């Protein structure tokens, strides 16, 4: 499904094509090869979370009565204060599964405590809960890091029959923070995705047994690939070992294409450092599905200056029927697409071992042969893996860079003239302006 966001970016990038064709990688602040990206900022501090540059601004309502509408395929930005609730509206038909994710971002350097959290709830028009989920600061890693969770409305869910009807639905985001935590507002990134129904009858049971044994460490030499600072800027990668500098307090994001029938295995190593001390919860690793639903996380790694490793638990192969599992980790492996990895380094590591960049090694293995999908009754690009996605993983491209590259190919192949480029650019800015105005 081609989204309005993509069309707006197509026009804007087309307008920039005349300048881009004469630019050289690595010059005037333009990105260079993926393996070198970010190396110039090693001496700088940790990067804050990078929000989707195309996200529309929206102000959540104080009740269902003034809730602003979220549109499918779009990303939005808002903020939320301690004790506050934000209300958003969805208009759903009776044939789509809906997924709304929320990422709350405490400011770097702020104080957080175990139990600080966001709770996201989806309700039908009568106020009945369809789903609810939380993302909280881990007890072993109580430092500022992005907190992400999602809620779903699935037509096959036997528990919430009232949530299958067409009409207005509401997403409620609530924040809880302890009095000892910094009381500043947290920025929010919201994303709404829609999954079509199947052309055939839905399965009713989760798959049977699956192999939970780890394939071991990847073979071959490590490759340098700087991570992104958010979901929208996540660096694409595939099988192998990937290295990057990470600074205390920083969170790095990567994405991996995982197709139907395939398993994802992920681990991370933190390089050694001179000095003495011990940091509990020194580094956390989390895996999210294409709708930004948490698959698994591990924040229990302790660090004493020696090289340490952590990993998430093996998850089952991607299968549509996983959504019927009773295990949350298995339920999250319900569709193919880009799976996201987030690595966060505790700022206490810098206090104990020095404010510097540390060596991160990310270990990734996608196991198994890709299978045919379940057969959607309509486009479901976010929930599939294309040949282009695999190329993006080989090239280490971010989502924004991959979209821009595809647009440049379109411009070159179509032989678009200068006048047409300018008209397209103007149209793109108008489209984006209308969308952002609608979110106000």
Number of C-alpha atoms within 10 A of each C-alpha: 10 10 10 16 18 19 17 23 21 23 24 23 24 28 24 15 22 14 10 14 10 8 12 12 12 12 9 8 8 11 14 13 12 17 17 14 20 16 13 8 12 15 11 11 15 22 18 18 23 17 20 18 12 19 21 24 18 21 19 26 17 14 13 18 10 13 19 20 21 24 17 19 16 18 25 23 22 19 18 21 16 20 12 14 19 22 23 23 24 23 13 20 13 13 17 19 18 21 20 25 23 28 23 26 22 23 18 17 11 12 16 23 20 16 15 19 22 27 20 25 21 28 22 23 17 11 11 14 18 23 19 17 17 18 21 22 20 21 13 18 26 18 25 23 27 25 19 25 22 25 26 23 24 22 19 16 15 12 9 16 12 16 25 21 15 15 13 15 24 26 29 22 24 19 22 16 20 16 11 9 14 17 16 14 17 19 18 21 22 22 21 21 23 22 23 16 21 15 11 10 7 13 15 14 11 16 17 8 7 10 10 13 10 13 11 10 14 13 9 8 9 14 14 19 27 24 30 25 21 22 24 21 23 25 30 29 25 22 19 17 22 21 19 22 21 25 26 24 22 22 27 29 25 30 30 27 24 30 28 24 19 21 23 25 23 22 21 22 18 23 16 16 16 10 12 11 12 15 21 16 22 24 29 24 24 20 27 23 23 23 27 24 26 24 22 20 19 20 24 18 20 18 24 19 19 14 13 16 17 20 22 19 19 19 22 24 27 25 24 21 19 25 24 19 18 10 10 15 22 23 23 26 30 22 29 26 24 24 24 25 27 23 24 24 28 24 23 19 27 17 12 16 21 16 17 17 19 21 17 24 22 25 22 22 22 20 17 14 10 17 12 9 17 17 13 14 14 12 14 18 13 17 24 19 19 13 8 11 21 17 15 22 22 13 18 27 25 24 20 17 16 19 16 19 15 13 21 19 12 14 19 13 9 9 10 14 11 13 10 13 20 18 14 21 22 15 17 24 16 14 18 20 14 12 19 16 12 13 20 11
